[in-house]
Amino acid sequence: MKQPTDKLNTNILGMLVAVVGFGFLAIVATIAFAAQDPLWFLSSFDTRPARIIIYREGQRTELQRWDPGFAELAEAIRVSLARGVARPSGIGLSSGSLEDAYNLYVTVEAFFDEPVRLHAWFNTDSPTQMLFPITGRHSDVPAVFLGKEGQYMSGAPALKTIEPIRDVLRAQGYLQ
């Protein structure tokens, strides 16, 4: 008499697919939970700023939606953000660095009407303002400092590029 355990039918390929699939889903879910963004893998960004401030060696130029040059710079900011986040930079913005960005270097500050989402595999929160160092301290990394209510958070994301912003600033005479 045969025992039921004499011959087992196992589907090794099916088991392997199930284990790998479960592992993949666990990794994706963990990243989505940590980033607080279920769409962390996207690199899209469709929101334009409501106003932009350009700081150039102590001079402050504020641009609103109706001002000349605003549309080009707003689109350059959107394009730079849409190209995606490369990595976390690990850079923070001290009060001294912020003062230097405003008074000594070329810096672009963008303000949004509503909180926006910058998709990344780490948490970028929901900022309402962003600061792009164009020259000076932290300009060697294409970092964007994210903030809300006048305060910038540490751990700025490093974008893949901020060259579209630099190109528009050159064309508008803010950079040489």
C-alpha positions in Angstrom: 0.0 0.0 0.0 1.3 3.4 -1.0 1.6 6.0 1.6 0.6 9.6 0.7 4.1 10.8 1.5 5.9 8.4 -0.8 5.8 10.8 -3.7 5.4 14.5 -3.4 4.5 16.7 -6.3 6.3 20.0 -5.8 6.3 22.9 -8.1 9.7 24.4 -7.5 9.3 27.1 -10.2 6.0 28.2 -8.7 7.5 28.4 -5.2 10.4 30.4 -6.4 8.2 32.9 -8.3 6.0 33.3 -5.1 9.0 33.9 -2.9 10.7 36.3 -5.2 7.4 38.1 -5.8 6.7 38.4 -2.1 10.2 39.7 -1.5 9.9 42.3 -4.3 6.5 43.5 -2.9 7.9 43.7 0.6 10.8 45.9 -0.6 8.6 48.2 -2.6 6.1 48.5 0.3 8.9 49.2 2.8 10.3 52.0 0.6 6.8 53.4 0.0 6.1 53.4 3.8 9.4 55.0 4.6 9.1 57.7 1.9 5.4 58.2 2.7 4.8 58.2 -1.0 3.3 55.2 -2.8 4.5 56.7 -6.1 8.1 57.2 -5.0 9.4 55.6 -8.2 8.0 58.3 -10.5 10.1 61.3 -11.5 7.3 63.5 -12.7 6.6 67.0 -11.4 3.9 69.2 -13.0 3.5 72.1 -10.6 4.9 75.5 -11.3 5.7 78.0 -8.5 3.4 80.8 -7.7 6.2 83.3 -7.1 10.0 83.2 -7.4 12.7 85.3 -5.7 16.1 85.6 -7.2 18.9 86.7 -4.8 22.0 88.0 -6.5 24.8 89.2 -4.2 22.4 91.0 -1.8 19.9 92.2 -4.4 16.4 90.6 -4.2 14.2 90.4 -7.3 10.7 89.0 -6.8 8.9 87.6 -9.8 5.1 87.1 -9.9 3.2 85.1 -12.5 2.6 88.3 -14.6 6.2 89.5 -14.5 8.5 89.2 -17.6 10.8 86.3 -17.3 8.6 84.5 -14.7 7.2 81.9 -17.1 10.6 80.8 -18.4 12.1 80.5 -14.9 9.1 78.7 -13.6 9.2 76.2 -16.4 13.0 75.7 -15.8 12.3 74.9 -12.2 9.5 72.5 -13.1 11.8 70.8 -15.7 14.6 70.4 -13.2 12.3 68.9 -10.6 10.6 66.6 -13.2 13.9 65.1 -14.3 14.0 63.5 -10.8 16.0 63.1 -7.7 19.4 61.4 -7.9 19.9 60.8 -4.2 19.8 62.4 -0.8 22.6 64.9 -0.5 23.0 64.8 3.3 23.3 68.6 3.3 21.6 70.8 5.7 21.1 74.6 5.6 22.3 76.5 8.7 21.1 80.0 9.4 24.6 81.3 8.3 24.4 79.4 5.0 21.0 80.7 4.4 22.1 84.3 5.1 25.1 83.8 2.7 22.8 82.4 0.0 20.6 85.5 0.3 23.5 88.1 0.5 26.6 86.7 -1.2 25.6 84.3 -3.9 23.0 83.7 -6.7 20.1 81.8 -5.2 16.6 81.0 -6.5 13.8 80.6 -4.1 10.4 79.2 -5.4 7.1 79.3 -3.5 4.1 77.2 -4.2 0.4 77.9 -3.4 -0.1 74.3 -2.0 2.2 71.7 -0.6 3.9 69.7 -3.5 5.3 66.2 -3.7 8.8 65.6 -5.0 8.9 61.8 -5.6 12.0 60.0 -4.2 12.8 56.8 -2.5 13.3 58.7 0.8 10.9 61.1 2.5 10.8 64.6 1.0 7.7 65.7 3.0 5.3 68.2 1.3 7.2 71.5 0.9 5.7 74.8 0.0 9.0 76.4 -0.8 12.3 75.4 -2.4 15.7 77.0 -2.4 18.2 76.3 -5.2 21.8 77.4 -4.6 23.1 78.4 -8.0 26.5 79.8 -7.0 28.5 79.6 -3.8 28.1 77.2 -0.9 26.3 73.9 -1.8 26.1 74.9 -5.5 28.5 72.1 -6.5 25.7 69.6 -5.7 22.5 70.1 -7.6 20.6 70.3 -4.3 17.2 71.7 -3.6 16.4 72.7 0.0 12.8 71.9 0.8 10.8 74.0 3.3 7.5 75.1 4.7 6.5 78.1 6.8 9.8 79.8 6.3 11.9 77.0 7.6 14.1 74.7 5.5 14.5 71.0 6.3 17.8 69.2 6.5 18.7 66.4 4.1 18.2 68.2 0.9 17.6 66.0 -2.2 20.2 66.2 -4.9 18.5 66.6 -8.2 19.7 65.0 -11.4 20.3 68.5 -12.8 19.6 72.2 -12.3 21.1 73.2 -15.6 17.7 74.4 -17.0 17.5 76.9 -14.2 21.1 78.1 -14.7 20.5 78.4 -18.5 17.5 80.7 -17.9 19.3 82.8 -15.3 22.2 83.2 -17.8 19.7 84.3 -20.5 18.1 86.8 -18.1 21.4 88.2 -17.1 21.6 86.9 -13.5 24.5 84.7 -14.2 27.6 85.2 -16.4 
